[in-house]
Amino acid sequence: MDALSPQAGTRAVTAAASPGRPQATRPRRTAATKQKLFDAALRLVGERGAAGVTVDEIAAGAGVAKGTVYYNFGSKDALVDAMLRHGVDLLAERLRVSEDAEPPEAVAALVEGMLGFFGEYPAFAQLLVSELWRTPGQWHGTLSLLRDDIVSIVRAQVQRLADLGRLPDGVQVGTASAALFGTLLVVALDWQVFQPERELAEVRDSVLALVRGLT
């Protein structure tokens, strides 16, 4: 029978649409594998720095074969770069939920969103601090750009406060934005390393009291 006959076409469509077929499950499986690799890489890189982690360790931490790392990312460097971007995308997504809130509530939402993210991914806070401090570093440029992405979200809310006359006299928008980002990053790291028993709400309220001039 001709390969392009209606019968053949029907069989091909049916096979592709069958829920049990590999074609239907492969994208989900690939996404799940990448998430495992992200999680393992983040934990290991956060603990020891990117230079101190091998592909074998990342693969073992994710419970996959070493070749899976190369299949999905090509190299350890590409995996780390993708992991950094993925982490910042997740954080940015959480922070953007505050964009439609009134300025004081938006700042509170920023504080809770960032602290909550770093509470869930403490190794990412550790990685940001260590790699941004390491100059020159292999991922310093990438992290600097990604840091700017997050600060720009914070800055947009601080600018709204400035437009309403809510910033203290003499405080510049850029300085206030960087200060809020830096405060949240360091507080989150201190919380996770030295006071992990504290609840998110308690830490959030402490930070909001500290930055009351912005709210």
C-alpha positions, 0 to 999 in steps of 0.5 A: 500500500502507498505510504501516502494513502488515506489509510496510512495517514490515518494510522500515522495520526492515530499512532501519534495521538495515542496517549501511551506512545513515546511521542506524547510523553517525551516532552514531559519526560524531558522537562522532568529530567531537566528539572532534576538536573537543575535541582541537583546542580543548584544544590551542589553548585550552591554548596561548593561553587560551580568550579568544584562540581563535576558532571558525574556528581550532577548526574548522580544527584539527579539520578540520571546517567552522565550522558543525559547531562550532555544530551540535554545541555551539551556541557556542564557550563551550559547546564549551569548557565541554564540553571542560573537563568531558570532560577531568575525566571522563577524568581521574576515570575513570583515578583511580578505578581505584585505589579498590579498592587498598590505601591505599599502592598506591592513592596510587601509582596516583593519582600514576601516573594523574594524571601519565599523564593530564597527560603525554597531555594536557599542554595540559589541565594548562596550562589548569587552572593558567592558568584557575584562577589567572585570577580572575575568569575565565569558566570559573573557576567551572566549573573550581573545581567540576571541580577539587573533583571530582578532589580528592574522589577524592584525598581519599578515598584520603588519608582511608583513610591517615588512618584507618590512622594513616598520615598524619604528625602534624599533617597534615590530610586536606584539606591533604594532599589539596590538596597532593598534587593541586597537587604532581602538577599542577605537576610534570606541567606542569614535566615537559612544559614543561622535561623532556619527555624524562623517562619517566613511571616516572622522574617517578612515582618522584620524586613518590612519594619526595617524598610518601613520608610518605603511603605 
